[in-house]
Amino acid sequence: MNALAVGVFVITVAYTVIGSALVLLVLLHRKIPVRIMRAGMPFYLYGVCNRSTPATGRFLRALALSTDVSLLLAIPSCIWFAATMK
């Protein structure tokens, strides 16, 4: 059970970090103004994707939202991992 908890935690955190970095790089490449210090805050990059002019594509908005959902799933998986440690 501990290996499953570790796996879920690692996958959710890795997806959140890599996906957010990818969204940030695409936004910077398109020269959309982004505050780098806020880029790690939940739902910030998704909000930038929604408010940007010209509009970003549906895929980028979906990727930004999915990284935020993954971050929300990382919290209970961390608690599950900590609870199964002995």
C-alpha positions in Angstrom: 0.0 0.0 0.0 2.9 2.3 0.7 4.3 1.9 -2.8 1.0 2.9 -4.3 0.8 6.0 -2.1 4.3 7.0 -3.1 3.5 6.5 -6.8 0.4 8.6 -6.7 2.1 11.4 -4.8 5.1 11.4 -7.1 3.0 11.4 -10.3 0.7 14.2 -9.2 3.5 16.4 -8.1 5.6 15.7 -11.2 2.6 16.4 -13.5 1.9 19.6 -11.7 5.4 21.0 -11.9 6.1 19.9 -15.5 2.7 21.0 -16.7 2.9 24.4 -15.1 6.4 25.0 -16.5 5.2 24.0 -19.9 2.2 26.4 -19.7 4.5 29.2 -18.4 7.0 28.6 -21.3 4.2 28.8 -23.9 2.8 32.0 -22.4 6.2 33.6 -22.3 6.9 32.5 -25.9 3.6 34.2 -27.0 4.8 37.3 -25.2 1.7 37.3 -22.9 2.5 39.3 -19.7 3.0 36.9 -16.8 4.3 37.7 -13.3 7.0 35.1 -12.8 6.7 35.2 -9.0 3.0 34.3 -9.1 3.4 31.5 -11.7 3.5 28.8 -9.0 0.2 30.0 -7.3 -2.8 27.7 -7.9 -5.1 28.9 -10.7 -2.8 31.9 -11.6 -1.7 30.6 -15.0 -5.2 29.4 -15.8 -6.5 32.9 -15.1 -3.8 34.4 -17.3 -4.8 32.0 -20.1 -8.5 33.1 -19.7 -7.7 36.8 -19.7 -5.0 36.9 -22.3 -5.4 38.9 -25.5 -5.1 37.3 -28.1 -6.9 34.4 -26.6 -5.0 31.2 -25.9 -6.2 27.9 -27.3 -8.4 25.5 -25.5 -5.6 23.0 -25.1 -3.4 25.4 -23.2 -6.3 26.4 -20.9 -7.1 22.8 -20.3 -3.5 22.0 -19.5 -3.3 24.9 -17.1 -6.5 23.8 -15.4 -5.4 20.2 -15.2 -2.2 21.1 -13.5 -4.2 22.9 -10.8 -6.5 19.9 -10.4 -3.4 17.7 -10.1 -2.1 20.0 -7.4 -5.3 19.6 -5.5 -5.0 15.8 -5.8 -1.4 16.0 -4.6 -2.6 17.2 -1.2 -4.7 14.2 -0.2 -2.1 11.9 -1.7 0.6 13.4 0.5 -1.7 12.8 3.5 -2.2 9.2 2.4 1.5 8.7 1.9 2.2 10.1 5.4 -0.5 8.0 6.9 0.9 4.8 5.4 4.5 5.4 6.5 5.8 3.3 9.4 
